[in-house]
Amino acid sequence: MARVWQQPFLNVFRHFKVDEWKRSSKEGDVAVVTDKTLKCTVYRVRGPVSAGNYIQLPKTSTQSLGLTGRYLYVLFRPLAAKHFVIHLDLCTEDSQVIRVSFSNFFKEFKSTATWLQFPFICETGTPRKGVGSPGARWTCLQLDLHDILLVYLNRRYNHLKSIRLCASLLVRNLYTSDLCFDPAVTVAEARHAKLPITPIPREMAFPLSKGESWHDHYVHIRFPSDSSKTPSEAFQKSCSPSEAVLAGPVPRLLPHPAAFSKPVQDSLALMVQKHGPTASRQAPSVPRPLPEVSMSSEHSDVSSVGRPSGRSQEPLAWVEPTDKHVASDSLHVSVHQTTMEPTTPEDASPQESLGRKQNQQEVALGNNRFQQRSFLPDPVLRLKGVIGFGGHSTKWALWTRDGAAVVYPCHAVIVVLCVNTREQRLFLGHTDKVSTLALDGSGSLLASAQARPHSMLRLWDFQTGECLSLFQSPVHTVCSLSFSDSGEVLCGVGKDRHGRMTVVVWGTAQVGRGGEAVILTKVHSDVDIQAFEVAFFDETRMASCGRGSVRLWRLRGGGLRSCPVDLGEHHALEFTDLAFRQAQDSHTLYVCSRSGHILEIDHQHMSVRRARCLLPTQTPGGPLPQKQTFSSGPGIAISSLSVSQAKCAVGSEDGYLRLWALDFSSVLLEAEHEGPISSVRISPDGLRVLSTTSSGHLGFLDILSQEYSMLVRSHAAPVLALATECSRGQLATVSQDHTVRIWDLATLQQLYDFASLEEAPCAVAFHPTQPTFFCGFSSGAVRSFSLETTEILVEHRCHRGAITSLAASPNGSFLFSSCSRGSLAQYHSGVPRCRILRVAANVVCQEACPSPSALVVSGDSRLLAFVGPSKYTVTVMDTTSLDELLRVDISTLDLAGSRLDSAVAVCFGPAPPGHLLVSTSSNMVAVLDATSGRLVRELSCVPPAACSVLALSGDGRFLLTAAHRAIKVWDYSAQAGPGCQVYIGHSEPVRAVAFTPGQQQLLSVGDAIFLWDVLAPSEKSPPGSVQGSPGAPPTCEAGLGTRQLEDMVSGANGLPRQQVPMPSQVSPPWLDICARPPKDHDGAFSMSDESRGPEGLRQASGLPVLVQKEAGRAGDGARGVKGSPWDLGRPLHPRGWPNACSTGRARAQPPTRPDSYRHFTARYKASLLAKGLSFPAVGDERLHLKAVMGYNGNGRANLVWRPDTGFFAYTCGRLVVVEDLHSGVQQHWLGHTEEISTLALSHDAQVLASASGRSSTASRCQIRVWDVPGGSCRQLLSHHDTAVQALAFSPDDRLLVTLGDYGDRTLALWSTATYELVSSTCLPEPVHSVAFNPWDAGELACVGQGGVTLWLLQQRGGDVSLQVHQEPIPEEVGGCELTSLCYGTTPLLYCGSNAGQVCVWDVCASRCFLAWEADDGEIGVLLCSGARLVSGSNTRRLRLWAVGAVPELRRKGSGARSSSVIMEHELTLDGAVVSAVFHESMDMGVVGTTAGTLWYISWAEGTSTRLISGHRSKVNEVVFSPSESHCATCSDDGSVRVWSVASMELLIQFQVLSQSCLCLSWSPPSCERPEQQRVAAGYSDGTLRLFSIPRIAMELKMHPHLAALTAIAFSADGQTILSGDKDGLVAVSHPRTGMTFRVLSDHRGAPICTIQSTRREYGDFGAEGVDLWLAASGDQQVSVWASNWLQDCCELVDWLSFPAPALTEVPGCLPPSLTAFCPWDEALLVCAGLGVHHEVVFYSLRQKQVMEKIPLPFLAMSMSLSPGAHLMAIGFSERVLRLVDCASGAVQDFAGHDDSVHLCRFAPSARLLFTAAHNEILVWEVTGH
């Protein structure tokens, strides 16, 4: 009956008597005026603020209009150039209020669960004659309220609750009706033309003169259109010349010319409202009622490949007629659709056009293809559970009435958790974080409030989970809610917009009975309120507490009044919580405070009855203080308390939950938590105590069992990334709270957590097959964790920026990581301790945000895709070789966009057909062919944000996209028009989504972890794919290579091979480990080869077999040996036999770098050796290498010294430096192509052996044998694959042993007579060091992970056989690793460990009889001579031990004690000790450290003296004093060092910690008074420091820049300093005052590379000034300036812009812009590294043109011009230095550097040239001046 009186339509203004303003209200400038167009009175609403000028119906928010009409007609006119807003509150069938707003102020469509915002866009065309302007036209806005709720929120419309019309507009009237009227057709016209439409009633019609067209004067907007139209059409109803558009969340179909068929044109005529005369109209179809369905969607063909030129670039769209309900672009949509034929793009291929026509023919035939791409069921996702607690506050967790469940908020979701079963029930509806909760006494009504002003409150039926009421609070954020016991009164506390504390009381008696919550009263209070509670015994009484106040409240007569409690001496306390307790005679109120006080308050007398204070215990283990006086000291801060009949639970900030008796005489129970406690709640039965912590933990204490159970653990900050594990069903997450957590997906419980306080985890990935996971951190570290031992397995620090993404290949072979500085690293992850394979710099986009979707591996583990090198490109690489296979330019996909399109996220599709999905910044997902890069199709997403996360199900059915707080699920299998469903629930942006391994669930993380059930039935994976990784081939988890497995299988079953056998490389055999017999036992201790081995080893192929031979029982058969890691062995083959094992490539497991600093690792270098260069002939060189400054602290044992002969040599990069310690003269032996790792000197000091790593031009390492007297290379050896760890000569110098590193793991013996390989053996584990027994040339020892391995050499004729025996580390020593060794007096062997212990072994008895703690860190160097032992460690300590008593202790055996070993001396050096050589007396020696320093050690004097010193990190600049007596260098290590040029000795060092010194400048000659010699240094923190050389002190520190300084120079007179920074700013400062008086921003946006200043005459340059200076920036720009700083004058002389080379397309990889004034011609500028070509350019400042060009073979990295002869030095990244004679054009190339030559500097005298590569400085003497 309620609908009858509203039919056929209702005049809203008349019914509610708006003119009387009794049932409606107005605010602001609202007036009644007469409109000339309509010739009637209308209401004008105007004002600068829309919210303050409006008409509202009904008068108050508690009332309701109750209008049930489906359509609302708004007759209004927007005021020109003004904004207007229309708010409608619609009530749904489930009593939820939804606000729908329309405004021309909105820029885009927005939606939440309770609010829809639609922009009103007025598009102006060309006005016709007689037509008014768009702002002066009346509009009939027809709103289908039923469809609006159904389409966008899947809600069913019930009635219209309220309307608010806000400024600025004119409104005539409002009407509601169930009929769809056409305002342009009158009743007479409809009867005359017999149109099957409903004409508009006369009362609603706009006046129109006879013969005129309605659409020429008025606008009709129908939204979201009638049921017969597509959603694409529903958003555009217009008339020429002005088109008014309501934009919704679907692609608009712009009206471009299209070849529509006649029926379609006619049907579109009414929709677009472009009509001719009435008689020519075709009758549209009558609107049909919508079917009773839950969801459907719009469909548009977004797979168009080509686009027509000259037209809109929106995707062409058509739809198909159907009544089926398919996936929607919004939450739930139900729409009937009309056929529309699209045009074929002009540039589309014939095949594409044909396919499109076939689709249209299917539509015309009525083929219902929507069922193939529809979601079944609808919805396809259901939220199953959440992992998280809190969000806005961790204070609110409540017991249910029966105590069986706990209610708590998880951000925007309310969770009811069953304590026993851990099942979750979820309350969904809030759109922001829930700030507070309250449950009534009966447990039937739940109240919740969400944050953000204004706070929205919801009242829920707790049993059914239905939202009974939704209303807005008058306070901004409700911080506390409390129900009365009956549930009829609800109190809320918060602050209003003025910051005043406000208490609101609602009456909720009618909620659930069709009524709403009503505000009973609202009061403001000046006191602080931290807790508020309604008394359970009287719903009119309340209590509150806060800072300095406890108040009692009473609700009486519609008002709320309060009275303070007399606190007396406690009036200054800060109270935090309160609780009522029921007693027989009276009721007591308990209040706790932050000072530890608990007050008992008699609420009837409003006085404090008793006060107690909780104090910390005074003695450990003693009883807790009970009744202490208040003067005893500060108490423990109490954050919450809860009271039952007999107990009081107290939660404090010290993390303890204490359960007291009510008299507080004793503590009954106590539970310690991991963080401060936020709240405590005693269950209704009094048997459990619920507690929450500020760190996000929720649990309860069972009083009877005295056990604590953890219910919920959660991240305390947003979750950044996730990874899922297949076999164990585990989930890993990383968060901004600096933790990595592992969860069980079945129980949603936390298993492990890993915390890192100093660095934040950024990315995580599971290993597909092993129980490990990988995590990337903000420091650039990538660590591997074991799930079995919960420890770190390995750590890599190859990145310099924060890790942005991790990706593991599905087959488990590789791991990839990217960082914020653009580098990409590849790891071999086949073993638990993965190792680095390759690092590529500047290949990944540096502007991309960290995202799991930024770096992905294909399902078949063959392809790697990422966004980079720029944000506009996507690169596809081969996962094995990192070869670039494809690069796609994303910026060209959206040609219609006003901005360049950039890639946001990437994802691989299923194996066939091999698609690559790319999310772009233009809200589009592009589907590309992963092989060719061709665009296959596009998926258009809805603004406002681009999809930052992509994920595809393993079967390729569903695509997940996440943008902002919403998740979209796409029907990816629907090729023609994939629909999607949108799911909300997160209160913060979604950071990552992923399917679980079983594909039946979905995970999303952001504010919390959401677990969704996928309701669609599972389908079989497509052919050729496996679950989770389509198309992935079967993987082998064994260590053997693929070819070995194939050979084994082929040999076993007799089937032919699948591949042609390839010859394998000959490699040394694996070891047989034999039990060692006594040394004098003849014949029992031998390595048997295949021809004479036991029968069990006669096969030539197969798995390795270990043979154990006991003394006197050789050949008894195969037997296993337990407990040794060397158990895997392979029998030796006779010499010359081929071996099926290839070193380093076919072992059981790939190598992993040991966690030992003693093990050598070559420094990573991105530079490559140049090829095909011609070096000058001997005697014709213009440069002669004079000196090397520095020592390679990265080497190991790379120092030799023979005191008796004075021979002293060390390494620096690829050079062997031989130096005379008396004169300082150096010789340089050049031959190695890579960094030298180690040295060894023969005992007669005639032969030196050096080893270097493998280069890009050679497959093996180089071992060079040098003739010491002649300084020439005698022999070049090559055997080891990766690097050589150690070298050693035998005591008789007849043999040389070489030891490979962890990647090579071979031990080789060479004959020094012929330098032929005598023997080579594969080692089953890495070995750190090797040494010959000085007393027995036939014995050597090596140490490694397993213990000590002793080798005996036996020579029979020309053959040498090795007998090996391994002794494990004794249990008394512990689980350490031996890292160093040396022989002492026979038969003693000293070994150092990574735990700092020194073990002494008796090699005859094969036992360790003594060990002592020699250091706190790893011992890397041991040297022994006589009764003295020297140990060096990574703790920088060098110690001298007296070990004369050790031989005597050997006789005591196990009874030996280390107290007889005495430390005589100790020295602390500047780095870890890596090399040491001492005199036989051990009184003096030379020691090398990782700091690049060689120290002379004198134990007699107890001193250490620097011999050689160098920088630890990259050298950035070299400058000279004007007299050239000194030079200064600066480095990334933060040091500025001053050297003597004559002796190359270090004189002064200025050190700044935690900063890098990037640029340097010496004061010019004009200031050359000795007392004014100063050096200016620029640092990475933007500071500039001025150092005085004579006074050896820092004079001044300035901070002229916010970014790192990159260039610095003094002015010609030395009175001004010019500095440039990374952001392109040039600052001009006074070195005396430190004041910066000018900043030039002309180069802003690119780093300043060069600043040079000089004094010239400037008349011919057209500028006045004293100084001429230049600045060059990384964007190929050079500016030249004339300045007179004393007169504050600076004028631009010239500006040079060069085209960017190809390398500049990569952000962050700009080559240096090298520019300098020419010393021999004052008008020339010399530029290198600029422009497209590799050349040096001479530019004339006078003639303004290029005068000369000199071509270069490579890109110049450094340049320097000689101030004397016309010489120019240029350094290349190919490790080559080129000297160019600019007069003759002659060039000479020089080698010697180990890395890119990034620095060249001629000395002022032009006699010396300093060059630098990383931390090595080479000094060249220039000949032929």
Disulfide bonds with the S-S distance in Angstrom:
none
